[in-house]
């Protein structure tokens, strides 16, 4: 009988959980930088949403994921969600002080 | 064309709007269109082009007429609300400057976008989404800055931008612009600046300068160079989803920098930005063979403040 060398579902899930932990840490880091951006935007009267910057960020993500096998549309949707949440966070903070 | 020498209102060549960058920023809708004391001369010049070379300055695809009417509705409403001392809505027309100018809103001799353009100093271009990308489907373009409307009519953005270094088909800039057009929201118009140096104060410039001829005259360059500023806006139309692109031209002789506060800083900023142009960028801006003389003139303006 051949020995099955492929990882188990449980092991793969453990890997995904570890990646998610790293992802959450990166998102937290990203938002701590956003906090600094908010202060600059507040002092220079720059709005939270800047259409060109949004498209530059989306384009960066698409270019970096090219040839990865992940569909471009998936990357684009995920980044637009991340950006939308970031803008909502910025708008809330800019309006609250 | 006689225009009034007005104080410089916009100086994007101060380093805040680098050439060959997209540089789009959010626009407050109340600032969509600008009006100044040169309104009569701009409108007279448009009327002259409509009469003398209409086929060169007005284009329209039949399928875009409904969206053109949307632009006309939005623009006529906007101008009457924003500038009530200048624009007055009559039953089926708009009076401008107490009847000095008059635009019939149901003028069947013109496409609606051309009627809309009769109201303002801006040129108007309509872009529509298609499987090939955002296409130029209608325009009233009396004051082009070195581009020919008939060469661009019906073509998608990446074709329109093809001659611009770094903006042609397949470039990152082309992708970013396409995505920006796709995701523009009606409630968030945007604007950008463009600027260049021209050899005269004419508004109508449908041809580019790619040769090495002496563009700014022989000998002293003074008096032969004009700062040409384009204020461009993009607004997505709420009903049709098309995008109206406006371009307003401001012209000032280079010498004006000798007479205004911080003119020396502006001259130095222009000189610095021209100095980093690539060969392709220099050619696109029509400055081949002229950059050295321009630089000397700009340095002279800068030095005049130091003496």
Boltz contact constraints between the chains, C-beta under 6 A:
constraints:
  - contact:
      token1: [A, 47]
      token2: [B, 26]
      max_distance: 6.0
  - contact:
      token1: [A, 51]
      token2: [B, 180]
      max_distance: 6.0
  - contact:
      token1: [A, 51]
      token2: [B, 190]
      max_distance: 6.0
  - contact:
      token1: [A, 52]
      token2: [B, 22]
      max_distance: 6.0
  - contact:
      token1: [A, 52]
      token2: [B, 24]
      max_distance: 6.0
  - contact:
      token1: [A, 55]
      token2: [B, 176]
      max_distance: 6.0
  - contact:
      token1: [A, 55]
      token2: [B, 179]
      max_distance: 6.0
  - contact:
      token1: [A, 55]
      token2: [B, 180]
      max_distance: 6.0
  - contact:
      token1: [A, 59]
      token2: [B, 175]
      max_distance: 6.0
  - contact:
      token1: [A, 59]
      token2: [B, 176]
      max_distance: 6.0
